[in-house]
């Protein structure tokens, strides 16, 4: 790994559960411009074990005490979805920068409250849509911006597999649990339609927005058959680009994720892997000018670490944010709610008209 830089962001991670153990602790320790300064979790056994394993300087059982630490620069919020907005608000009020796991919230109203707090705070707020730090997707974004010209159409798909858990169990660290961990009042997986949209749909929607810009409205259909949830979503982009999204959980095949984009001066075809392989997407960029296809290798596929480094660059160096900001996070939630309303009504739904949650 690259040597640590002299100036580094001191980060405290809130939550010591699966996503923190699988991604955020390691990302902070490996990041060239950041350190894992503190871990906060109500489960003492869990946080102390994680601190020893990952070398955190401090541990806290009380979130407000961690936020009161003058040496803490920023927090990574790695809790259950229901806690994202309340934890983000407290961090901003304490004057800390925030990297919050996706989705940024579960209702439009709480996301709007958070946006107002972010705008008032003057602090950096980034949403954990880590796919924006996939070198393949970044190469596609650069081609779209600099060479492709007018985008005509975008198709994107995100299909979780019945075989994902044997795959992830083989590559992730052993996830440590605690009986003392804090959980949401309601089981997030009690409503699988809602859970799958929040957990997976937000990735698909953010990828589409990353490439094609703002979504105006959606028209969605949902099939729930044979233990498979399948959303087909026709998307109206503000740019006039035609869009179609396929979110399917769980396909009887390998993980199946990618995108295809048609533009004036070329086209793009992308294949994305299960994120826990830390393998850059295979993205083939075809240039009409020379009739040739180009694919970036992207040897560094640790997009969770690259996400932390991008977050730190924005704070320490004033770099332009490469990740998703609060407006992107809000738009993702609005789109997910619009998809849910469209499924219910059988009609196209404008994002500007929706309220509530998925």
N, C-alpha and C positions, 0 to 999 in steps of 0.2 A: 504494500500500500504506500501511497505518497507520504512523505514525512509531514509531520504536523507543522502548521504555520505558527508564527510567533503570536499573532493575534487570533484568538479563537473565541467562539460564542459559547458561553456557559449555559447549558441546557438542562432543565429539569423535566423528567418524564412523569406525567400523571397517569398512573395505572401500570400494573406489572403483569398484565394478563397476556393472552396469546399474541396479539399484534405487537405489543412492546417486546416480548421475548423473541419473536420470530424476525422482527424488523428494526424497531427503533433503538433498542439498546446498542446493538451492533453498529447501526448506522452512525450513532453519535460517537462511539469509540473509534470507528474507522475514518470518520470525516476529517479531512485535512484542516478544516477551519472551525471545528467545533469540538466540544468535550461533553461527555456524560457527567454533568456536575452533580445531579441529585436524582433520586427516585422517590416518588410519593405514592403510597398505597396504604389503605387502612389495614390490610392483612400484614401484620408484623413479620410473620414467618416468611412470607413470600418476598417482601421488599428487602429484607436483610439477606436472604439467599441470593437475590438478583444483584444486590450491591456488591457482594463478595465475588460473584461470578463475573460481573462486568466492570468492577472497579469504580463504582460511583463514589464520589467524595463524601456525599452526605445522603442521609435518608430522612424521610418525614412521614409520619402517620397523619398529619394534619396539613391539608392543602394550603390553608391560609398562612400557616407558618412558613411553608416553602416559599410562597409568594412574597412574604415579608423579608426574605433573605436578600440583602442589598447586593450580594455577589451573583445572584441569579439574573441572567439576561433574558431568557426566553423559556417557554414551556412547549413540550409536545404533549398534546392531549390524546391519550391512547386508551380511552375508556369506551364503554358501551355508548351507542348512538344517543340515547336519551340524555346523557350527561354532557354532550359536546357543547351545547350553547351555554348552559349555566357555568360550566368550567371555563369557557372562553371569556365570558363576561367578567368573571372574577379576576382572571389573569390581566385583562385589559385595564380593569379598575386599579390593579396593583402596579400598572406601568410596565408590564412585561409584553414582549413580542410573543406571537402565538403561531404554532403549526398545529392545526387541528385535523385529526383523522376525518376521512369522508364517511358518510355524507355530513356536511357541516351542521345540519339540523334535521328534524323530522317533520316540522311544519313550516309553512311559509311565514307565518306570523313571527315565530321565534327567530327565524333567519333575518327578517326585516329588523327586529330589535337588535340583533347582533350587528348587522350592517351599520346601523346608526351609531352603535358603540365603537365600532372599528373606525368609522369616519371621524368621530369625535376624538379618539385617542391619539391619533398620529402614529400609532405603532404598526409594525409590519404584521399582517395577518395572512397566512397562507393555508390553503386547504390541501389535505394529503392525497391529491390525485396524482400519485407517483408516476403514472404512465407518461406524463408530460416530460419525464426525465429519461425516457427510453430513447436511446440514440437513433434508433430506426424511425420512430415517430418524429423526432426532432429534425431528421434529414428530410422527411416528407413535408414537414411544416416549412422548412427553408425553401424547398422547391416550389411549394404553393405560393409562398410570399414573393419569391424573387424571379421565377421563371415560368410557371405554369400558365399564367394568365387567367382568364375567366374560368371559374369552376362550374361545370355543368351538372354533375351528379356525384353523390356520395352514397355508398352502401357500406354498412358496418355491422358486424355480428359479434356476439359474446355468448358463447355456449359452454356453460359449465358441464362437467362430465361426471357420470356415476363413478368413474375411476380416479377422481381427483384426490381422495383421501389416502389411498395406498401410495399415490405419487408424492403427496406433500409430506406424509409421515416419513417417507424415506429421505427427504432432503432437509426438512426443518429440524431445528434442535428439539430435544424432548421438552414439551411444554409442561411446566410445573404449575400445579393448581393448589389452591388453599380453600379450606372450608370457611375461612374468615373473609373471603373476598366479597366486595360489595357488588350486588347485582341490581338491575332495574326492577321496579315493583312488578312489572309484567314481563313474562317470558317473550323476548323478541321473536322467537321462532314459533310462537303459538299460531301466528298468522303467516303462513309461508308465502302467500302472494305478496304481502307487504314486505316481508323480510328479504325475499329474493330481489325485489325491485330496489330496496335501499342498499343492499349489500353489493349487488352486481349491476343493476341498471344505472347507477350513478357513474360507474366506470364507462359504460357504453355511451351514455349521453355526453359526458365530459370529453371523450375522445372525438365524438362528432362535432361538438362545439369548438374544440381545439383546432380542427381543420377547417370547418365551414362557417364558423361564426354563430351569431345569435339565432336561436330558434324562435319562430313566431307562433306556430301552432303545430299540433300533432293530431293524427287520426290513428287510433290503435285498436287492434283486435287481440284477444287473449284466448288461448286454448289451454284447458286443464284436463289432459287425458293421459292415461297410462302412467301416471306419476310424473308427468312432464308438464312444466309450465312454459308456455311459448307465447311471447309477445311479438307481433309484427306491427311496426310503427312507421307510418308514412309521415315524413317531417317536412314542414315548410320553413326554410331558412330565410332570414331577412335579405340575404344576398340574391335570392331567386334560385339558388341551387336546389335541385331535387334531392330528397333524402329518404333512405329506407333503413330502418334499424331492426335487427333480429336479436332478441334476448331470449335464450332458451335454457332452462334448468330442469332436469339434467339430461343431456344427450347420451345416448348409448353408443359412445365412441370416445375417441381421445378428446382432450380439451380443444375447442375449436373457436378461435378468436381472430379477427382481422378486419380488413377494410379494403375497399376499392374506390378509387377516385378518378373521374374523367374530367380533363380540362382542355383548354384551347391548345396548349402547346405540349401536352403530354398526359400521361396517366400514371397512377400509382397503385400497386397491389401489395398489401401488407399481411403478414402472418405473425401473430403474437402468441407467445408461449405462456403456460402457467407461470405466474409471476415468481413463484418460489424457486424456479430454476435459475433466476437471475440471468436470463439469456435475452439479449437484445432482439427485438422483432426483426424478422427478415422482410425488408421493405425494398421492393424493386421499383425504381423510378425510371420510367421510359421517357426519353426526350425526343420529340418529333423532329427536332432540328438535325440531329445526327443519326436517328434511327437506332439508338443504342440504349441499353438498360444499365443502370448503375445501382449497386447495393453497398451501403456502408457496413463495415464489419461490426463496429460497436463492441469491441472487446470488453469494455467496462459495462457490464450489464447490471450493476448493483444500483438500480434506480431509487431504492429507499435511501441509500447513502448519498447519492447524487442529489436527491431531493433536499436532504439536510444541508448539504454544501451550498445549494442554490439559495436556500432560506438564509443561511449565514452570510452569503455574499451580499444579499440585498440589505441586510442589517449593518454589516461591518464596512462594506465598501460602497454602499449606495447603488449597487447594480440594479438594473431593471429586473423585476420579478419574472422568472421563467415559469414558475408554478401557477397554480390556480389561486386567484384572490377571492375576496368575499363576494364580489359580484358574480364570479364564476360559480362559487358554491351555491349562492342563492338561485341562480338560473338553473342549475342542475336539479335542485329540489322543486322548483316551479315546473320543470319539464316532467319530472316523475309524477307529480300530482296531476298534471294535465293528462298524462298517459292513463292514470287511474280513472280520471273523470271521463275520458273518452271511451274507455272500456265499458264503464257503467252506462253511458248514454248512447253509445253507438254512433256518435257524431264527432266531428272535428272540434277540438277545444283550443282556444287561444291561451297562451301562458299568462297574458296580462289579466285574464279574467278569473283565474283560479285562486282559491283560498284553502286553508286547512292543511291536512297531511295526506300521505298516501293511503 
